[in-house]
Amino acid sequence: MSSRISRLLIVALFSACAATGALAAATGKTKAKSPAKPAASTAPALVWRGDYATARGVVEDVSKAWEKSGKGRIEIQPFNTASGLDAVAMGTADIAGSARGSAGGSESDLVFLPVAYDALVMITHPSNQVSNLTIAQLHQIYFGKITNWKEVGGKDAPINLYAVASPGDGVEYSLRRLIFGRGNQPIAAPRLYVNTAKLEEAVTLDPNALGVTTLSGVASNGKVKMVSVDGTRPSVATVTSGSYVLYTPLYLVTKQNSPKAAQIEAFMAFLKTDAVKALARQHQLVPYTDAPELAEQDHARRAKILAENGIKMPAEEPAAVTGAAHQ
């Protein structure tokens, strides 16, 4: 091989190596590294069970955010309030969801942590021409003294009152406590369902139906009609201001000395983050810590509602055990 050809081969070889190095360097500079995913938690899943109001409004989206952050997993079992409280008491669930506070008795050992406010919403069929009911009219309807829609400005047709069967259901209990002074008040509702989700489905099929659920559950449901109360429509704004008087705290309920206390504590702290509060607002909820005046005004609100129905404010019910650090 001539010396000239040898020199040409050596130059070509060095040029190829230099080009390869330059390309590698350029690629290294421009290719962004994929962000590291949070390490999956090895802790056992937290089991949540409770009412649909808390499941739809609080837990479903929050549990996804919790898992995405790598903090753990939550197993969601929505059904009703009583099933959740019983499961936590027996140790088969770690957290319960409830649209009411403690009723005392066997619930006295449970810790009720308020996380958000939701409106208690009266719903009917979209074809029903009645758009407003007063507190006094609601009292008379649930007592069975008003039984026809024409008595409240509607058509001549029976009021088919729907309710959740369990007397301890959070939504039903909270409404009855407000308009009767006690959550276990018997009412004139022959049509009973296992939870608010099933009640909502039934109302969509009955032009004469009336029942109670939550704003977070039906705000975007065009198959039912929300009824104003005393001329005020339920909304995040009217709950926050207190002008819509039928609202209730939503609670997450735990058992004292739970074996998963550290996980539960971390999850409760997660609920106070700005990202989770934004999720709550998307579901038409008012984060509990954002409206301290609602708790301060609760006694006066209840007394005013009962006075409209000619009822004296009862002695205070046993206070729920709450975690002050989470409020």
C-alpha positions as a printed Julia matrix, in Angstrom:
327×3 Matrix{Float64}:
    0.0    0.0    0.0
    1.47   3.39  -0.94
    2.27   5.9    1.77
   -0.21   8.34   0.2
   -3.11   5.88   0.5
   -2.11   5.03   4.1
   -2.19   8.71   5.04
   -5.67   9.07   3.5
   -7.03   6.09   5.44
   -5.65   7.41   8.75
   -7.21  10.85   8.15
  -10.57   9.27   7.28
  -10.49   7.12  10.41
   -9.76  10.12  12.68
  -12.49  12.16  10.97
  -15.07   9.4   11.53
  -14.18   9.11  15.22
  -14.4   12.88  15.67
  -17.78  13.02  13.97
  -19.12  10.19  16.14
  -17.89  11.94  19.29
  -19.43  15.23  18.25
  -22.76  13.57  17.51
  -22.76  11.84  20.88
  -21.94  15.1   22.64
  -24.67  16.96  20.8
  -27.2   14.23  21.55
  -26.23  14.28  25.2
  -26.84  18.03  25.33
  -30.25  18.07  23.63
  -31.94  14.9   24.9
  -33.85  15.66  28.11
  -33.87  13.03  30.77
  -37.27  11.58  31.71
  -38.34  12.71  35.18
  -37.96   9.99  37.74
  -41.24   8.48  38.82
  -41.97   8.48  42.55
  -41.03   5.18  44.08
  -44.08   3.02  44.66
  -45.01   2.71  48.28
  -44.62  -0.7   49.86
  -47.11   0.1   52.63
  -50.39  -1.84  52.68
  -53.37  -0.11  51.08
  -55.67   2.01  53.2
  -59.24   0.73  52.98
  -61.92   3.43  52.7
  -65.63   2.66  53.04
  -68.58   5.02  53.39
  -71.26   7.09  51.75
  -71.37   8.11  48.1
  -71.32  11.82  48.98
  -67.82  11.56  50.44
  -66.64   9.06  47.84
  -67.61  11.21  44.86
  -66.77  14.55  46.41
  -63.54  13.79  48.24
  -62.02  10.35  48.03
  -62.07   9.17  44.41
  -59.9   11.89  42.86
  -57.8   12.4   45.99
  -56.93   8.71  46.1
  -55.67   8.93  42.5
  -53.48  11.91  43.39
  -52.24  10.08  46.5
  -51.26   7.02  44.47
  -49.69   9.11  41.68
  -47.49  10.83  44.26
  -46.12   7.42  45.27
  -47.44   7.71  48.81
  -49.58   4.57  48.72
  -52.87   3.16  47.54
  -56.45   3.5   48.77
  -59.03   0.81  48.23
  -62.42   2.51  47.81
  -65.63   0.72  48.83
  -68.55   3.18  48.43
  -71.91   2.11  49.82
  -73.41   4.11  52.71
  -72.53   5.81  55.98
  -73.52   3.01  58.37
  -71.47   0.41  56.53
  -68.38   2.64  56.66
  -68.65   3.45  60.35
  -69.28  -0.2   61.24
  -66.29  -1.32  59.15
  -63.94   1.14  60.85
  -65.25   0.17  64.3
  -64.67  -3.53  63.51
  -61.26  -2.93  61.93
  -62.2   -4.12  58.41
  -61.71  -0.58  57.03
  -59.22   2.11  57.99
  -61.2    5.23  57.03
  -64.94   5.84  56.7
  -66.72   8.6   54.81
  -69.67  10.32  56.46
  -71.88  13.3   55.63
  -72.69  13.71  59.32
  -70.91  13.92  62.64
  -70.99  11.39  65.44
  -74.4   10.28  66.69
  -72.85   9.17  69.99
  -73.29   5.7   71.43
  -71.12   3.13  69.67
  -69.64   5.91  67.51
  -68.15   7.74  70.5
  -64.81   5.97  70.12
  -64.41   7.04  66.49
  -62.55  10.16  65.38
  -64.56  12.38  62.99
  -62.33  14.7   60.95
  -64.21  17.39  58.96
  -62.61  17.91  55.54
  -65.13  19.88  53.45
  -68.63  21.38  53.34
  -71.23  20.12  50.89
  -74.73  21.42  50.2
  -77.73  19.23  50.99
  -79.73  19.53  47.8
  -83.41  18.8   47.22
  -83.85  17.24  43.79
  -86.83  16.53  41.58
  -87.49  15.58  37.96
  -86.52  18.24  35.36
  -90.13  18.41  34.17
  -91.38  19.51  37.6
  -92.34  23.2   37.52
  -91.57  23.76  41.22
  -88.2   25.47  41.52
  -88.23  26.62  45.15
  -89.33  25.3   48.53
  -89.21  27.02  51.9
  -87.76  25.5   55.05
  -91.3   25.37  56.49
  -92.6   23.55  53.41
  -89.82  20.98  53.6
  -90.67  20.35  57.23
  -94.33  19.79  56.35
  -93.51  17.56  53.36
  -91.22  15.31  55.39
  -93.8   15.2   58.18
  -96.45  14.09  55.68
  -98.64  17.18  56.11
  -98.03  18.49  52.58
  -98.57  15.66  50.11
  -99.47  17.32  46.78
  -97.32  19.48  44.52
 -100.2   21.96  44.05
  -99.81  22.92  47.74
  -96.37  24.34  46.93
  -97.18  25.94  43.58
  -96.95  22.91  41.31
  -99.35  20.69  39.41
 -102.07  18.59  40.99
 -100.02  15.45  41.61
  -98.78  13.55  44.67
  -95.35  14.34  46.09
  -93.44  11.07  45.91
  -90.89  11.51  48.69
  -87.74   9.42  48.34
  -85.24   8.68  51.12
  -82.28   6.46  51.98
  -83.39   3.49  54.07
  -80.66   3.56  56.71
  -81.68   5.91  59.55
  -78.01   6.7   60.08
  -77.33   7.74  56.49
  -75.22  10.88  56.54
  -77.23  12.97  54.1
  -80.64  12.0   55.51
  -79.48  12.35  59.11
  -78.01  15.81  58.5
  -81.14  17.11  56.76
  -83.48  15.79  59.47
  -81.24  17.21  62.2
  -81.52  20.61  60.56
  -85.28  20.72  59.97
  -86.49  18.61  62.91
  -83.76  19.05  65.52
  -82.84  15.36  65.56
  -81.28  13.17  62.92
  -83.31  10.05  63.69
  -86.7   11.72  63.11
  -89.13   9.32  61.32
  -90.45  10.77  58.05
  -93.26  10.11  55.57
  -91.14   8.55  52.81
  -92.38   5.14  51.63
  -89.83   4.96  48.79
  -86.5    3.9   50.28
  -83.1    3.26  48.68
  -79.77   1.89  49.88
  -77.81   5.09  49.17
  -78.03   8.51  47.52
  -76.74   7.23  44.17
  -79.7    4.85  43.85
  -82.07   7.57  45.04
  -80.81   9.91  42.31
  -81.39   7.24  39.67
  -84.99   6.8   40.85
  -85.71  10.53  40.77
  -84.7   10.71  37.1
  -87.59   8.35  36.29
  -90.39   9.97  38.32
  -91.92  13.39  37.4
  -93.42  13.64  40.92
  -90.29  12.7   42.87
  -88.56  14.64  45.64
  -85.47  13.58  47.56
  -82.26  14.87  49.1
  -78.69  14.33  47.98
  -75.56  16.5   47.75
  -74.36  19.25  45.43
  -71.13  17.35  44.73
  -73.23  14.4   43.56
  -75.61  16.15  41.15
  -74.13  19.53  40.17
  -73.44  18.25  36.66
  -76.37  15.83  36.43
  -78.83  17.21  33.89
  -81.25  14.36  34.54
  -82.35  15.86  37.86
  -83.43  19.37  38.86
  -82.01  21.11  41.92
  -84.62  22.97  43.96
  -83.74  26.27  45.63
  -84.47  26.66  49.35
  -85.92  29.93  50.66
  -85.1   31.48  47.28
  -81.39  30.57  47.34
  -79.83  28.15  44.89
  -77.21  25.72  46.24
  -73.69  26.5   45.01
  -70.13  26.77  46.29
  -70.61  30.55  46.61
  -73.88  30.35  48.57
  -72.53  27.66  50.89
  -69.34  29.64  51.51
  -71.36  32.74  52.38
  -73.84  30.78  54.5
  -76.78  32.16  52.5
  -77.76  28.62  51.47
  -78.52  27.2   54.89
  -78.78  23.47  54.14
  -75.14  22.38  54.18
  -73.19  19.78  56.09
  -69.55  18.96  56.8
  -68.17  15.85  55.15
  -66.05  13.77  57.51
  -63.37  11.16  57.24
  -63.68   8.86  60.21
  -60.97   6.74  61.81
  -60.54   4.57  64.87
  -58.4    5.67  67.76
  -55.13   3.74  68.01
  -55.43   2.36  64.48
  -52.51   0.08  63.49
  -52.15   2.24  60.35
  -52.13   5.5   62.31
  -48.99   6.85  60.6
  -50.4    6.24  57.1
  -53.72   7.77  58.05
  -51.99  10.83  59.52
  -50.01  11.3   56.31
  -53.18  11.01  54.2
  -55.01  13.56  56.35
  -52.09  15.97  55.95
  -52.23  15.41  52.19
  -55.87  16.57  52.21
  -54.75  20.04  53.33
  -52.5   20.67  50.34
  -53.5   23.28  47.77
  -53.74  20.68  45.0
  -56.27  18.63  46.95
  -58.27  21.71  47.91
  -58.48  22.56  44.21
  -59.88  19.07  43.54
  -62.51  19.67  46.22
  -63.62  22.92  44.61
  -63.92  21.17  41.25
  -66.46  18.9   42.93
  -68.47  21.88  44.26
  -67.13  21.46  47.79
  -65.87  24.11  50.19
  -62.62  22.99  51.88
  -63.29  22.93  55.62
  -60.27  25.05  56.54
  -61.3   27.72  54.02
  -64.56  28.57  55.81
  -64.02  28.69  59.6
  -66.96  31.09  59.95
  -69.39  28.32  58.95
  -68.42  26.32  62.02
  -68.66  29.43  64.18
  -72.17  30.21  62.89
  -73.49  26.65  63.05
  -75.45  26.94  66.31
  -77.16  30.17  65.19
  -77.95  28.68  61.76
  -79.58  25.6   63.26
  -81.54  27.62  65.8
  -82.91  29.87  63.04
  -84.0   26.93  60.86
  -85.76  25.22  63.77
  -87.44  28.46  64.82
  -88.97  28.72  61.34
  -90.55  25.34  61.99
  -91.67  26.21  65.52
  -89.13  23.93  67.16
  -86.99  24.81  70.17
  -83.28  24.22  69.81
  -82.55  20.87  71.5
  -79.79  20.25  74.0
  -76.5   19.76  72.24
  -75.86  16.25  70.98
  -72.69  14.5   72.11
  -69.79  16.19  70.37
  -67.92  14.17  67.78
  -64.34  13.29  68.63
  -62.35  15.38  66.19
  -58.73  15.82  65.33
  -58.05  19.5   65.98
  -54.78  19.35  64.09
  -56.66  18.63  60.87
  -59.28  21.37  61.14
